[in-house]
Amino acid sequence: MFLLLAAVTVHAQVQPTTALLGSWTGKLNVGAVSLTLVLNFEQKDGYVVVTLDSPDQGAKGIGAYKDYLSDDSVAIHIDAIVMNYCAKLKDDKLVGTFTQHGQSFPLVLEKGKLEVRRPQEPKAPFPYKTEEVTFRNERDGATLVGTLTYPLGYDPKQAKKTPVVLLVSGSGQQNRDEELMQHKPFLLIADFFARYGIATLRYDDRATGASVGGEVKNATTEDFMRDAAAGIDYLRRLKKFGRVGVLGHSEGAVIAFMLGAKKKVDFLVSLAGPGVKGDIVLVAQSNRILELAGQPANMTVELFRQQEVVKQSPWMQWFCDYDPSADISKTRCPVLALNGDRDCQVIASQNLSAIERLLPKNPLNQCKEYPALNHLFQHSTTGLPTEYSSIEETLSPDVLRDMAQWIRRITEH
């Protein structure tokens, strides 16, 4: 009874409004890592809703419990991430302390929303035709919806000369633009390719955006491969294009090689594709990120596989067990494999070299490593995922040009 009354007393102190309404932004410095955090105060139905955004981690609208709120002070906690934040208004800034898992760090927030600039993002109206289309993976009960982009000046009479590329996103459910950290790389690729005479089909992943159906919780890369295979089959049935290829990023590149091994595609582009067994890729990723963050890089395959997040995830278990070497070795169509030397998620020295070694000999194959590019093929400082959001560049122009030129060259043979 005492605890209940105490809780009621705390709520009674919280005002139904506050002068702090709006968004407050600042940088949380944790060792070598700096994270942008945004605290939002929104008036809603007679009370104030407080949420937290972490744009550098792709997190938005995390609900916070108000311990105290006034016109110049705030105290919140979020049980899901075991954190709290207490601050007081000083010189028009919220000056306070961020605590998580028993560790405390100063955090100063200033009024205003985070300004995000994406100068490469294509803007309508476009000088080429786009069409919303639907295709279906019958086995998994997934209906996929996406955007078919015709190249500039597309002529149905010259259809056999026009290559088309299916774009397959990386891990996690993403929309047709592969939107991540407010970047839209697939939209940019589709636009660039259209101006280079190349058609594309990009689609919302199953149960995401306009796409419906299909198991997600227990799905693995193999399930998602069948979605992509349905997209390839759809493009062939259209008979509107010539050679049909696939471009996959990260996990999407795994799917691309699976399709290549099955002889489903005429050419293949791998962006940051794994070339070694999944658990080796993920352990190397963990150690590189720990190292860059100034922490001991002591993760092993055994320790990694003992983590609950691995044991409880069918996707993770499948990926850890999957060795792409057999599929890469069976891929006889032309392959363009690209990686950035600052990619700390799929490390180039480990994976790109393996792909190059495993690929069957083909004079049209090309493997290339780019200096200073990260996992998203942005020019970066460290390559850490926490940089993705703050970098204005969505995708290196050199990579865009190299992909388009290679596709045009190999499809003209």
PyMOL commands that set and color helices and strands:
alter all, ss='L'
color gray80, all
select helices_A, chain A and resi 2-13+55-57+79-81+156-161+185-195+221-238+251-261+278-292+301-305+308-311+314-321+325-329+348-358+385-387+397-411
alter helices_A, ss='H'
color red, helices_A
select strands_A, chain A and resi 22-30+33-44+47-54+59-63+65-69+73-78+83-90+93-100+103-111+130-137+142-149+164-168+199-203+244-249+267-271+335-340+366-370
alter strands_A, ss='S'
color yellow, strands_A
deselect
rebuild
show_as cartoon
